[in-house]
Amino acid sequence: MAPQLLTSLVTMIIAVQLILLSCAYLILLERKMAAWIQNRIGPNRVGFSFGILPFKHHCWGLGQPLADGIKLFFKEDYTPLNVDRALFLLAPVVVIIPALLGWAIIPWGGYLQWGDAVVNVTAAPISIGVIYVLAIGSLAVYGVVLGGYASNNKYSFLGALRATAQMVSYEIPMSLCVLIVILMYASPRADVLVQFQANGVWNIFYQPVLAVIFYICVLAECNRAPFDLAECEQELVGGYHTEYSSMKWALYFLGEYMHMITGCAFFTLLFLGGWDLPVVQEPVVAGLGWVLLKSGVFISKVGFLLFLMIWIRWTLPRFRFDQLMRLAWRGLIPITVILLLASGVLIFLRQPHWTFLAANAAVVVGVLIVAPLIPHGPTINRRIPLAGSRFSPAEPAA
């Protein structure tokens, strides 16, 4: 068997198991962080004995994800009346498949020296690289649309409409961000993008505005707060997965966390130098020890971005839907188009990469100047004067 094929198979098997395990404990981390932010304790009682084994230590609640999985597996799998049964069953599968395939081109550990051969430590070392992630990620919206449409529920249908509009809107600036990075390094291959940054400066220092926009788009594509308008409980009682239960609902939940991991890995390879450590000069082609170290660095960066995602969820309030769409169409898309034009001119003129930082600064200054001059239309949700209010006091009676 060819060394690259064997390396890809081993990477695929390890990555799938690692991502599935990470999803379970990412849910536990989210619950613990929510508890810390809200001054609670969080889950800390479920160990691994489950009342059967004599080992009674609670293990700091590390058995909670396994208990939740067992509960969901044995829950009643209820299918409402008058649903489109085929599409209703197909929708969670359509959501989970892109989540399982999106990370395939992620270069976890650089290049491995295998005898006389040099192999790429990734599941699929394909030439289209990061374009593959965009193509696969865009397919997840079909599972959301099918679930909302097939449920025969107005809240599910409205959630599906919102999710479709949101994903289509935020895919545009995300794709433009990826296009700018491809133009900068003249290659769509994921390993090449990481290697360029490892030999120089991480892309986040050349294009900080682009990195912020891309991270916002990742949050929106994963339906994470403050962009979770498609499933907000206060308005849509769960949105597109309102009618789902048991493992069908769990597949939606699992798919969201898998998309989070893939999105953070995508951000890491585009803007954080992938496996690169700034204080260590790693060899380009190395043995197994260096590959494991590089993989650990890559996973650590992904873990930090996931931590940031959870922190944002339990810190920021949710947008209104009109604010969500306005942010994309009147904010992110024009800014990314301007950055694309500026980057294209600098690349055509063969300017050094530090000039991209100057272009980012110029765009920020221009936005701060132009934004107040743009008409915003009628005011929505104007403040109501209230007696005794500090922020909107009522006028005293004459």
N, C-alpha and C positions, 0 to 999 in steps of 0.2 A: 504494500500500500504506500502511495506517495506520501512523503513527510507532511506536505501542506494539507492533504485531505485528512490524515490522522490527527494533525494538530487542530484542524477545524472541528472535527467530531468531538475531540476531548474538550475543547473550549465550549462547544455548544452544550454538551452534557453538564459541565460544571456551571456554566452561566445560567442555564434554566433552573437548576436546583438552587443556586444562590439567589436568583431573583424571586423564586417562589417563597423561599425562607425569608428573604428580606421583606416581601409584602406582608407576611404574617407579623413580623416584629416591627415593621413600620407602623402598622395599625396600633400595636401596643405603645410605641413611642408617641404616636399622635395623642392617644388617650392620656398618657402620662404628662405630656407637655400641656395639654388642655387643662389637666388638673393643677399643674404647677402655676399656670397663668391665672387660673381662677381660684387659687388658694385652697385647693382640695388635695386629697392624697392620691386618688386614682387607683386603678386595679393593682393590688399588691398581695392578694390572698391565695390565688390559684397556683398551686405547685404542679407536680407531675404525678401525684398519687391518685387524684380524682376519687378519693374515698375508698379505694380498693387496695392499693399497695400499702405496706406498713410504713413506708417512707413518708413522713407527714410534714416535712419542711415546706414552707410556702414558696421558697426560691424566688422571693421578691416579685411574685406575680408572673414569672416567665412562662407558666403554663396556660396563661389566659388566651393567647392566640389558638392554641390547640383545643381548648375548651370551646371557644367560639366556633371553630371549624366543625367540631363534633355536633354542636347544637344546630348549626345551619344544615348539616348533612341529614339530620334526623327530623328536621322541622317538616311540617305538612307542606307538600308541594301543591299549592292550590292554583288552579287555572280558572279564571272567571268565565262566566257564560258570555256568549256572543263575541268572543275574541276571534281574530283570525289565527287559528291554532298553529298552522305551519309557520307563519311569520313570527308569532309570539314565541315559539320555541327556538326559532333560528336566530332571533335578534341577539341574545346574550353570547351565542357562539361567534357571531359576526364581530362583536365588540372584543372578545378575548383573543381572537386569532391575530389581528394586527398588533395587539399588545405583546403577544408572544414572539412576533417576527421582527418588530421594529429595531431591536437592539443588535441584530445579526451582524451589522458592519462595524460595530464599535470595536476599536483596536485596544483591547484591555492591557496587553503587556508588551507592546513593541514587537521587535524582531528576535526570533530565537535561532541560535546556531544549532542545527541538527546535522551532525556529521559534516558533509560537504555542502549541504543545502542550507539556505536561509528561508525560514518560514515566518509568516505573519500570524501573530497570536490573535486571531479573530475567527468568528464562525463563518463569515462569508467575505473573503478579500476580493470584492468585485470592483470593477473600474468606475461604476457610476457613484459609488460611495454614498455621500450624504444626501444625494437626490433620492436614493432608495428610501431613506428614513421619511422624507417628506411624502413620498408616494404611498408608503405603507400607512403612515399616520393619518393621512386623509381618509382612509377607508373606514376608520372607526365611527365616523359620523353616520354611516349606513346602519350600523347596529342600533344607534340611538334613535334614528328616524323610524326604523322598522319596529322597535319596541314601543315607541309612542303611538304610531299609527295602528299597530295590531292590537293594542290594549283596549280599544273601544271606550276610551275614557277621555273626557275633555281636558283634564289636568295633564294627563300623559301626552296628549296631542299638542297642547300648548308648550309643554316642556320640550318636545321634539322640535317644534318650530323654532323655539329660542335657541336650542343647541345647534341646529343647522345654521341659522343666521350667524351665531357666534363663531362657530368653527370656520365657516367660509370667510368671514370677515377677518379673523386673526391669522388665517393661513397666508393671507396676502403679505402683511409685513414680515411674517416669519420667513416666507420664501425669499423675499427681497433681502433679508439679513443673510441668509445662506448664500444667495447669489453674490453679495458683496464680498463675503469671505472667499468664495471660489475665485472671483476676479482678483483678489489680492494675492492669492497663492497659485493661481493658474492651474488648479487641479481640484476635482471633486472627490478624490480618494481620501478616506478618513485618515489612514495612516500617514499620508503625505502632509495633510494639514497639521497633524500633531507634530510630525518631525520638523517642519519649518519653525513651529513655535518653540520646540525643544532646543533648537540651535540658535534661537534669538530671544525675542520678547513675546510673552503671552499676548494674544490678540485683544484681551480685555483692556490692556494698556494703550493699544493703538486705537481701538474703537469702543470706548466706554459707553457712549450713548447707544450704539448698536447692541451691546451686550445687555443693557437694561431693557431695551425694547424686546429683544429676543426672549429674555426671561419672563417678561410680562406675557408674551405670546404663548410661552410654554404653560404658564398658569391658566390662561384662557383655554388652550387646547385640552388641558386635563380637567376642565370644569372645576378648578380649585377656587376657593374663596380668595379674593372678593369677586370672582367671576363665575360663581356657581348659580347663576340665574336660572339655568335649565332644570334644576332639581331643588330649588329653595322650598323648605317646608312651610314657611309662613304664607306663601302665595299659591304654590302648586302641590302641596302635600306630598312631595317626593318627585314630582315631575314625571319624566319618561319611564321611570321604573316603579311607579306607584302600585301597579297591579302585580308586581313580581314578588315572589317569596322563595324561601329555601335556597337551593343551590343556584337557581336561575338569577336570583337577586345577588347572590354571592359572586357570580361571574362578573356582573356589572361592577361590583365593589372591587373585585380583584383586578379587573381591567383598568380601573382608574389609577390604582397604585402602581401597576406595571407601566402605564403611560407616564406616571411621574418619574419612575426610575429611568425609563428610556429618554425622557425629555432632559433630565439632569445629566445623563451620560452624553447626550447630544451637545448640551451647553458646554460640558467639560472639554470635549474634543475640539469645539469651535473656538472657545474663548479662554480656557484655563490651561492650555498646553497639554491636555491628556495626562499621560503618565509622567510628565516632566516635573522634577523638583528643582526650584531655582538655585538652591545652594549646592547641588550635587551635579557633577558632570557624568551623566550616564553614557555608557557606550551605545552606539546605534544598534549593533548586533551583539547579543550577549547570551550567556548561558541561562540555565533554569533559575538560578538564584536571583539574577537581575530581573528576569521576567516576573517572578513572584513579587519582587519589591516594586516594580513598576505597576503591576496589577493592584497592589495594596495602595499605592499613591492614587491611582485612578479611582478606586472604590472609595477612598477617603474623601476625595473632592466631591464625588457624587453624594456621599452621605452628608456632607456639609450643606450642599444645595437642597437636599431633601429636608434637612433640619430648618433651613430658611423658609421653605415652602410651608411647613407646618406652623412656624412662628408667624408668618404672614396671615395664615388662615385664622388664627386665634387672636390676632391683633387688630386687623382692619375690618371695618364694616363692609357689608355687601353693597355693590353698586346698584342703582336702578338700571333697568334695561336700556332706557334711552341714553343714560350716561355711558353704559357699556359700549353701545354702538357708536356713539359720538367719539369716544376715546380712540376707537379703531379708525373710523373713516375721516375724522377731522383732526386727528392727532398723529397716530402711529404711522398710518399709510403715507401722508404727505412728508413726514420727517424721513422715513426710510427711502422714499423716492428721491428726496434732495440729497441724502447721504449716498445713494447709488450714483447719482449724477456727479457729485463731488469726487467720489472714489474713482469713478471711471475716468474723469479728467486727470486726476493725479496719477493713475496707472498709465494712461496714454502718454503723459509727460515724463514717465519714468522717475517720479519723485520718490525719495526714501519713505519708509513706512511711518516715520515719526510725523510726517506731514498730515497723516490721517487724523492724528490727535488734534492738530490745529483746525482741521475741517470740522471735527466734532464740536470743538469749542465755538467755532463760528456759527454752526447750526443752532447750538443752544442759545447764543446771544440773539440770533435772528428770530428764533421762536419767542423769546421773551419780549422782543420788540413788536413783532407782528401780531401775536396772539390777542393782546387787548384791543387791537383795531378791527378784529373780525367780528361781524354782527352775530349774536348768539340766538336771535329769535325771541319768542315770548318766554317769560320767566315761568318755570314750572315749580309747583310746591312752594309758593311764596310764604314768607313767615307771617303767622297770625299774631297780632299784638295780644299780649296777655298781661293782666294786672299783676304786678310784683315780679315780672320776668326781668332778668338782667340782660338778656340778649335781644328780646323784642318786646320792650315795655309798652303798655297801652298808654295812649295820650290821656292825661287827666281830664276829667269832665269839666266843662266850662261852668 
